[in-house]
């Protein structure tokens, strides 16, 4: 079980992935076909105008042509949202809104066997930002208004014909688009940074923290 330490109890069911040392305590290692975490459907993940997805990622293999590697997301076909690695090592984010898909591709190729902190945000005005190691790398826009989301499983890794080969830690979802300083705070402080967001009143929102610990 990968536990959600927020009050929402959106715990994840682990398939195949193994516990290893991560950036903050323990993380999950995905290396075989079918390795993933599934979080059961919950309206907290379905009715969103804004979103932030954050995670530490350590890749061991590049993505091969014709496929992709999911990091975390929900229903990335015709609806939903996703943060993923595209060919060969490009981190990206997407949402569906107003009947169309909108990508925020970082344009950066990650080095293998290196830890990176990734963050993808989308606000209600449609502005999407992608961050690598706390720095905003790419801004683009989508149709404003609600994200188009159908009921379904929220998944970490999995989803793609080619399973992510690497380690994922500190997966956090927020129902708002976080600002740069908050993203950096979370990157540096991990869980403590996420808690500080709520304690300082900067964030009155739903959030889930799928902490990869045994």
Residue pairs with C-beta under 8 A, 6 or more apart in sequence:
1 11
1 12
1 13
1 14
2 11
2 12
2 13
2 14
2 28
2 37
2 156
2 210
2 211
2 212
3 11
3 12
3 210
3 211
3 213
4 10
4 11
4 12
4 39
4 208
4 209
4 210
4 211
5 191
5 209
5 211
6 207
6 208
6 209
8 42
8 44
8 206
8 208
10 39
10 40
10 42
10 44
10 45
10 154
10 208
10 210
11 39
12 37
12 38
12 39
12 156
12 210
13 37
13 38
13 39
13 40
14 28
14 36
14 37
15 34
15 35
15 36
15 37
15 38
15 158
16 30
16 32
16 34
16 35
16 36
17 28
17 29
17 30
17 31
17 35
17 36
17 37
17 157
18 28
18 29
18 31
19 26
19 27
19 28
19 29
19 212
19 213
19 214
20 26
20 27
20 28
20 29
20 167
21 27
22 28
22 56
22 167
22 169
22 170
22 212
23 56
23 115
23 169
23 170
23 190
24 56
24 169
24 170
24 190
24 191
25 213
26 169
26 212
26 213
26 214
27 56
27 58
27 167
27 168
27 169
27 170
27 212
28 37
28 156
28 157
28 167
28 168
28 169
28 212
29 166
29 167
30 36
30 157
30 163
30 164
30 165
30 166
30 167
30 168
31 60
31 163
31 165
31 166
32 163
33 163
34 158
34 163
35 157
35 158
35 163
35 164
36 155
36 156
36 157
36 158
36 159
36 163
37 155
37 156
37 157
37 158
37 210
38 153
38 154
38 155
38 158
39 45
39 153
39 154
39 155
39 156
39 210
40 153
41 151
41 152
41 153
41 154
42 154
44 175
44 206
44 208
45 74
45 149
45 154
45 173
45 208
46 149
46 150
46 151
47 146
47 149
48 81
48 146
48 147
48 149
48 175
49 123
49 124
49 145
49 146
49 147
50 121
50 122
50 123
50 124
50 147
50 175
50 176
50 177
51 81
51 95
51 120
51 121
51 122
51 147
51 173
51 174
51 175
51 176
51 177
52 119
52 120
52 121
52 172
52 173
52 174
52 176
52 177
52 178
52 183
53 71
53 72
53 73
53 81
53 83
53 93
53 119
53 120
53 171
53 172
53 173
54 117
54 118
54 119
54 170
54 171
54 172
54 173
54 174
54 178
54 183
54 186
54 187
55 71
55 72
55 83
55 117
55 118
55 168
55 169
55 170
55 171
55 172
56 115
56 116
56 117
56 118
56 168
56 169
56 170
57 71
57 85
57 91
57 110
57 115
57 116
57 118
57 166
57 167
57 168
58 113
58 114
58 115
58 116
58 166
58 167
58 168
58 169
59 69
59 85
59 89
59 110
59 112
59 113
59 114
59 164
59 165
59 166
60 112
60 113
60 165
60 166
61 112
61 165
61 166
62 87
62 88
62 89
62 112
63 69
63 85
63 86
63 87
63 88
63 89
63 162
64 87
64 88
64 162
65 87
66 87
67 87
67 160
67 161
67 162
68 84
68 85
68 86
68 87
68 160
68 162
69 84
69 85
69 157
69 160
69 162
69 163
69 164
69 165
70 76
70 82
70 83
70 84
70 155
70 156
70 157
70 158
70 159
70 160
70 164
71 82
71 83
71 84
71 85
71 91
71 118
71 156
71 157
71 164
71 168
71 171
72 82
72 83
72 154
72 155
72 156
72 157
72 168
72 171
72 173
73 80
73 81
73 82
73 83
73 84
73 94
73 154
73 155
73 159
74 80
74 81
74 82
74 149
74 152
74 153
74 154
74 155
75 149
75 150
75 152
76 82
76 84
76 94
76 159
78 96
78 101
79 96
79 148
79 149
79 150
80 95
80 96
80 147
80 148
80 149
80 150
80 152
81 93
81 94
81 95
81 96
81 122
81 147
81 149
82 93
82 94
82 159
83 91
83 92
83 93
83 118
83 120
84 91
84 92
84 93
84 94
84 160
85 91
85 92
85 110
85 164
86 92
86 105
88 109
89 109
89 110
89 111
89 112
90 105
90 106
90 107
90 108
90 109
90 110
91 106
91 108
91 110
91 116
91 118
91 130
91 132
92 103
92 104
92 105
92 106
92 120
92 130
93 103
93 104
93 120
93 122
93 128
93 130
94 101
94 102
94 103
94 104
95 101
95 102
95 122
95 128
95 142
95 147
95 148
96 102
96 147
96 148
96 149
97 126
97 142
97 143
97 144
97 145
97 146
97 147
97 148
98 142
98 143
98 145
98 148
99 143
99 148
100 142
100 143
102 126
102 128
102 140
102 141
102 142
102 143
103 140
104 120
104 122
104 128
104 129
104 130
104 138
104 139
104 140
105 130
105 138
106 130
106 132
106 137
106 138
107 137
107 138
108 132
108 137
110 116
110 132
116 132
116 133
117 131
117 132
117 133
117 134
117 187
118 130
118 131
118 132
119 130
119 131
119 134
119 178
119 183
119 187
120 128
120 129
120 130
120 131
121 128
121 129
121 131
121 177
121 178
121 183
122 128
122 129
122 142
122 147
122 177
123 176
123 177
124 144
124 145
124 177
125 144
126 141
126 142
126 143
126 144
126 145
127 139
127 141
127 177
128 139
128 140
128 141
128 142
129 136
129 138
129 139
129 177
130 136
130 137
130 138
130 139
131 137
131 180
131 183
133 187
134 180
134 183
134 184
134 187
134 188
136 180
154 173
156 168
156 171
156 210
157 163
157 164
157 168
168 212
169 212
170 186
170 190
170 191
170 209
170 211
170 212
171 209
171 210
171 212
172 186
172 194
172 207
172 208
172 209
172 210
173 207
173 208
173 209
173 210
174 203
174 205
174 206
174 207
175 205
175 206
175 207
176 203
176 205
178 186
178 197
178 203
182 193
182 197
182 202
182 203
185 193
185 196
185 197
186 193
186 194
186 197
187 193
189 196
191 209
191 211
194 207
194 209
197 203
197 207
198 207
